[in-house]
């Protein structure tokens, strides 16, 4: 199966970082055939926090990029997804056991949200309001919030991330992605396809991928004050665990 997987990643023009099995590696399986796909290395806590630091530094430059220019970056992401739609859909099909048509539909949702975000990049505005003071005007302006954490689930391994990432990037906010440990290969493929698009524009660190265990990695990310927004998709139990932890540090959540 690893040879089939390598061939698929070759079609995506991405190297597949499989490692030898160990206590620290993550086993990836095809649930529809109960077959082992391979083993991946995982980020430890130090590496994960360093990636958050890189996203935080990237925010200082990304926030100053005009929104239409950020929209052009997201448009380029969508174009790249169009080019590699079929092999990416096949990877989703293999990794999570979806039918191929449903997997293609999920990748199409990624493309569609990039198109939507492109239009949004020229529509982010604010209100102008009358002032009671002579010769004064009042206006409302939306400002970038900061790096966001996206925790995605197994059943929609790529689409949920894209709904968050495309909008966040257009708004000037870097994205730190913590995918489900049951679907890391799809996340690796998406990151490998799209991170170079941002890198070519000088903002490669605005897209970070962290593959690591819930304890301690995911818990530390949820508690990190450098991530003012946490979007988490998963079980009700997970939502009940995440929401109060983020609220305790006055962060915001999308559940």
SVG drawing of the C-alpha trace seen along z (x, -y; Angstrom):
<svg xmlns="http://www.w3.org/2000/svg" viewBox="-25 -72 37 77">
<polyline fill="none" stroke="black" stroke-width="0.4" points="0.0,0.0 2.9,-2.4 3.9,-2.1 0.4,-3.1 0.5,-6.0 3.9,-7.2 2.6,-7.1 -0.4,-9.2 1.8,-11.8 4.0,-11.8 1.0,-12.9 0.5,-15.7 4.2,-16.6 4.8,-16.2 7.3,-13.9 5.7,-11.5 7.5,-11.6 6.9,-8.1 9.0,-6.9 9.8,-3.5 7.3,-2.3 8.2,-3.4 6.5,-4.3 6.5,-8.0 5.2,-7.4 1.6,-7.7 0.1,-4.7 -2.1,-5.7 -4.8,-3.2 -7.3,-2.8 -10.5,-2.2 -12.4,-0.8 -9.9,2.1 -8.4,2.2 -4.9,1.9 -1.9,0.0 -0.9,-2.9 2.3,-3.7 3.7,-5.6 4.3,-9.3 6.4,-11.2 4.7,-13.5 5.4,-17.0 6.5,-17.2 5.4,-20.0 8.5,-22.1 8.1,-21.9 4.4,-22.7 5.0,-25.8 7.7,-26.9 5.3,-26.7 2.8,-28.9 5.7,-31.3 6.4,-31.4 2.7,-32.0 2.7,-34.9 5.7,-36.5 4.0,-36.0 1.0,-37.9 3.0,-41.1 3.6,-41.2 0.4,-39.6 -1.8,-42.0 -0.2,-44.9 -0.9,-43.3 -3.9,-44.9 -6.9,-42.7 -7.2,-42.4 -3.6,-41.2 -4.4,-38.6 -7.3,-37.6 -5.0,-37.1 -3.0,-34.6 -6.2,-32.7 -7.2,-32.7 -3.8,-31.1 -4.6,-28.5 -7.9,-27.7 -6.2,-27.4 -3.7,-24.9 -6.6,-22.9 -8.3,-22.8 -5.1,-21.4 -4.7,-18.6 -8.4,-18.0 -8.5,-14.3 -5.4,-13.0 -6.3,-14.9 -9.8,-13.5 -8.4,-10.0 -6.2,-10.5 -9.2,-11.6 -11.1,-8.5 -8.3,-6.2 -7.6,-7.7 -11.1,-8.2 -13.1,-5.7 -15.3,-8.1 -16.7,-7.3 -14.7,-9.0 -17.6,-11.3 -18.1,-12.5 -14.3,-13.1 -14.3,-15.1 -17.2,-17.1 -15.2,-17.9 -12.2,-19.2 -14.6,-21.2 -15.9,-22.8 -12.3,-23.9 -12.2,-25.5 -15.5,-27.2 -14.5,-28.8 -11.4,-30.2 -13.6,-31.8 -15.8,-33.2 -12.9,-34.5 -11.5,-36.2 -14.7,-38.2 -14.8,-38.9 -11.3,-40.5 -12.8,-43.5 -15.9,-43.7 -14.4,-43.9 -15.5,-47.4 -17.0,-49.2 -19.7,-51.8 -19.4,-55.6 -21.5,-57.2 -22.5,-60.8 -20.8,-62.4 -22.2,-64.9 -19.0,-66.9 -18.6,-69.5 -16.2,-68.7 -15.7,-65.2 -16.6,-61.8 -16.9,-58.4 -16.0,-55.2 -15.8,-51.5 -12.8,-49.5 -12.2,-45.7 -8.7,-44.8 -7.0,-41.4 -7.3,-39.4 -4.2,-37.3 -3.2,-33.6 -6.1,-31.2 -6.1,-27.5 -8.2,-25.2 -8.9,-21.7 -10.5,-19.6 -12.3,-16.2 -11.9,-12.9 -15.2,-13.0 -14.3,-16.2 -10.5,-16.0 -9.9,-18.9 -13.0,-21.0 -13.5,-22.2 -9.9,-23.5 -10.4,-25.4 -13.6,-27.1 -11.5,-28.5 -8.3,-29.1 -9.5,-30.9 -11.5,-33.4 -8.8,-33.9 -6.0,-34.5 -8.1,-37.0 -8.7,-38.8 -4.9,-38.9 -4.8,-36.1 -2.4,-33.2 -3.7,-29.6 -2.3,-26.9 -3.9,-23.5 -4.2,-20.6 -5.9,-17.9 -7.5,-14.7 -4.9,-12.0 -7.1,-9.7 -6.6,-11.8 -3.0,-13.3 -2.1,-12.3 -4.8,-14.5 -3.7,-17.4 0.0,-16.8 -1.1,-16.8 -3.1,-20.1 -0.3,-21.8 2.3,-20.6 0.2,-21.9 -0.8,-25.3 1.9,-26.4 4.3,-27.1 1.7,-29.5 2.0,-31.6 5.8,-31.2 6.0,-32.5 4.3,-35.7 6.6,-36.0 4.2,-34.7 5.0,-31.0 4.9,-30.9 1.2,-32.1 0.2,-28.5 1.3,-26.0 0.5,-22.3 0.9,-20.5 0.5,-16.7 0.8,-15.6 -1.1,-13.9 -3.9,-15.6 -1.9,-15.4 0.2,-17.5 0.2,-19.1 -3.4,-19.9 -4.0,-20.9 -1.1,-23.3 -2.4,-24.8 -5.9,-25.4 -4.4,-27.1 -1.9,-29.2 -2.8,-33.0 -1.0,-33.6 -4.0,-32.0 -6.9,-34.4 -9.4,-32.3 -9.9,-28.6 -12.1,-26.8 -12.8,-23.2 -14.9,-20.7 -15.6,-17.3 -17.6,-15.7 -19.8,-17.5 -17.4,-16.2 -14.5,-17.9 -16.4,-21.1 -17.2,-21.1 -13.6,-20.6 -12.2,-23.3 -14.7,-26.1 -14.0,-26.7 -10.3,-26.5 -10.3,-29.1 -12.7,-31.3 -10.5,-31.1 -7.8,-33.1 -10.5,-35.4 -10.1,-33.8 -12.8,-33.2 -14.2,-29.9 -16.0,-28.7 -17.5,-25.3"/>
</svg>
